[in-house]
Amino acid sequence: MQLTAVYLKVPEGYVGFVEELPGANTQGETLEEARINLQEAVQLVLEANRLLVEETLIGQEFIREQMPIAA
């Protein structure tokens, strides 16, 4: 699976976000800084989502499995 990063040039540098992952967005003075920051933002959003799900599933019976995504 690959995600799509979009970078917009703004007066302060670049704003970046991921099309497929709402909440994963960032900025940087350079394109490279925005890329690095966006990778970190993606990791933080995924981690936060996992923690939220863990809290929601406490005490419930559930099945967890890997789900491959085809492009």
C-alpha positions in Angstrom: 0.0 0.0 0.0 1.2 3.5 -0.8 -0.2 6.7 0.4 -0.4 9.9 -1.7 1.4 13.0 -0.2 0.4 16.4 -1.6 2.6 19.4 -1.0 1.4 23.0 -1.6 3.9 25.9 -2.0 3.0 28.7 0.3 4.8 31.9 1.2 6.2 30.3 4.4 7.4 27.2 2.6 5.3 24.1 2.0 2.1 22.6 3.5 1.7 18.8 3.1 -1.1 16.3 3.7 -2.0 12.8 2.8 -5.0 12.3 0.6 -6.0 9.0 2.1 -5.4 9.8 5.8 -7.4 12.7 7.2 -5.5 14.5 10.0 -2.1 13.7 8.6 -0.9 17.2 7.6 2.1 19.4 8.3 4.3 22.2 7.1 7.9 23.0 6.6 10.2 25.8 5.4 11.6 23.5 2.7 10.0 20.6 0.8 12.4 18.2 2.4 11.4 19.4 5.9 7.7 19.1 5.0 8.3 15.5 3.8 10.1 14.5 7.0 7.4 16.2 9.1 4.6 14.5 7.1 6.1 11.1 7.7 6.1 11.8 11.4 2.5 13.1 11.2 1.4 9.9 9.5 3.0 7.8 12.3 1.4 9.9 15.0 -2.1 9.7 13.4 -1.8 5.9 13.0 -0.6 5.5 16.6 -3.4 7.7 18.0 -6.0 5.8 15.9 -4.7 2.4 17.3 -4.8 3.7 20.8 -8.3 4.9 20.4 -9.5 1.6 19.0 -7.7 -0.3 21.8 -9.7 1.8 24.4 -12.9 1.2 22.5 -12.5 -2.6 22.3 -11.8 -3.1 26.0 -14.2 -5.7 27.3 -15.6 -6.6 23.9 -15.2 -9.8 21.9 -13.6 -9.1 18.6 -11.6 -10.5 15.7 -8.4 -8.7 14.6 -6.7 -9.6 11.3 -4.4 -8.1 8.7 -6.2 -6.7 5.7 -4.1 -6.3 2.5 -5.0 -3.2 0.4 -4.6 -3.4 -3.4 -4.2 -0.2 -5.3 
